[in-house]
Amino acid sequence: AILQSFIGRWALMHNAELGLGVPGESLYWDRFIRNEQHLMSVIEYIHNNPVKAGFCNVAGQWRWSSAPNGFANDEL
């Protein structure tokens, strides 16, 4: 958490220089999970972040994700 905090502050200080386009003064946005459907959409979003970033073709290929561990919607 300390390293994350340091990197976050550094990134915000260099926001314009790095072209991050972060609005406001925080890199993190907390959100309450409203219901099971919202939870499933958040999990799917998280699993697909490496795909969107171009690190892999499908979420299950990303080594550090819970996607390849057989996590499924019906496991909640």
Helices and strands as residue ranges (DSSP letters): H 2-13, H 15-18, H 36-52, G 59-61, G 67-69, G 73-75
